[in-house]
Amino acid sequence: MKKILILTILVVALMGISLTVEAGGKKKEKTTDWAAYDFADLIKGKIPGPVRGKYKGVKRVYIADLVINQQVFSKYSKTSYGGMNQGTATARMQVNLGGVDFNAYQQVVAELYAQIEKYYRDQGFEIVTEEEVKKTTLYQEVESGKRIVMANASEVDPVRYGDGGLNKFVSVRPADKFVVYNDAKKDVLTKGSAPWKVYFNLANELNALVVSYTFTSNFVVMGGSGGYFASSAKVGATPEMSIYGANLFTLAPSKKKTQPTMATYYQSETLTGNNNGWISPEGFVELDESENSLYWSGSSSKSVENVMMVSQTPFLEEISVIANGLNKALTEQFISDLE
């Protein structure tokens, strides 16, 4: 009788479909003093030899764009295929960023813009003004609604885009700064960047070096388990700030339109921010949960949508100090190549 009972429990366990969605997950904390960190070792790139001469002696700079592409949504799913006619189980989770005001974020990016602008001035460069840009032929000819945007960043809708379905981002640009960029990312699942020809024309009209800065910031990482002969599907989400994809794109004036005078500098490693209090005590707040289970030979699924609340001030401070360090390191490398 005892053997029969044990066998029955095993059969029920194999036939049942277990599905779990988990939020959280513990991770060993490590702290980095970003204010004292040497970002220079992370920077790669140089001015190509064939165009180096075009950069020499140009002491005017136009900062065309500075943008942080902030992850605001992530989703993940895993499916188990239990074997022995168990059917399937699928776990899905969606996480939204909550607690950060877009206008406050724009102010932080504006401060980053002002700091890099000051750095160029301190190195003896003249900064091209918004008024000068508005006098260019390019500005006069750009039509409203086109992919090329030349406007005050506070007066245009933020660019929203996805990376193919798993993540969504919002591009945050400096408040009250005149910027030039390509909004091809808007409402499409493609990655665009400012076309070099636009910056090339600006460099020629302004007789200046044209530069743009790009960063990407994530707030969560997701993972899970499942697969064949697994009796359960699990998905987990862990708060984690990371800064990656820092890029400085530059163009110098040249009358040879067939030879782009481009140089790019980039960040070689992803940087993980500290938990400096940016993770709100509210954590994940469940918005919706639904579950649908059929018989043992059918399927089971569970989906959870959450908003992860963050504390705005420490969140933006941590992003700012890392972005500022990368900003300076990118610019230092660029300026050293001009000497």
C-alpha positions, 0 to 999 in steps of 0.5 A: 500500500505504501509503494502504491501511495508513493507511486501515485504522488510521483505520477501526480507530480509529473502530470501537474503543470507548475508555473511560477512568476517571480519578481526580485532575486538577491544579488551581491552588492558591490559599490563603485565610487564613480566620482573618483573612477577612471573612465579613460580606460573604457574609451576606444576610437580615434580620428582616422589618418586620412581625415586627421588633417581636416580636424587640425586647427578647427577651434569651433565646436557645435554640440548637436545632440546629447541623448540618454536612451532610457529603458522604460519597459521590459518583458520576458517569457519562458515556456516549459514542455513537460514531456509524457503528455504534460502539455506546456506552461508559459510564464510571462512578465512585463515591467514598467519604469515608474517614479521618474518625471520626464521633465526632471530627467531632461533637466539632468541631461541639460546639466550634462550638456552644460558641463561638456560645453564648459569643458570645451570652452576650458580647452580653448574652443568656441561654442557655436550658438543656437542663433548661428545654427538657425542661420544655416541653409540646412535649418531653413530647408528642413521641413516640419515632420521630416526625420531630421529634427532641428529644434529646442529639445523641450518643444518636441515629443520624446522619441520612443522606440523598441529593440524588437519587442523585448524592451522599449526606450525613451530618448531624453534630451537636454531641456531648453537646448537646441539639438539636431537629430534623426527621429527615425526611431520614433514608433518603429522597431529600428535603431537609427542615428543622425545621418552623417550627411546632415552633420557634415553639411552643418560642419561645412556651413558653420566651419566647426566640429560637429559632435553628438553624444549618446548613452543608454540606461537600463533599470532592470534585468530579466531571466527565467527557466523552462524548456523541454522536460521541465515541469514549470516555467519561471520568470524573474525580474531584478532591479539593476541600473546599467549604462552602456553604449556611450558614443561620441560621434564627430565630423569635421568640415571638408569640401570633399563630400565624397570623403566623410570626415568622421571619427567615433569614440565609444565605451567598451564595457557596460557599467553597473550602477550602485544601489544608492537608494534608487530602488524604491521601498515600494519595489514592484507594484502589481497592476494585473495578473491573469491565469488560465489552466486547462487539463493535464494534457492541455496548457497553463499560462500566467502573465504578470505586469508590474511597475517598478517604482524608483526613487527619482533623485538617487536614480537620476544622480547615479545616472548623471555621475556615470554619464558625466564621467563617460562624457568627459573621458570621451571628450578628453580622448577626442581633444587629445587626438586633435593636438 
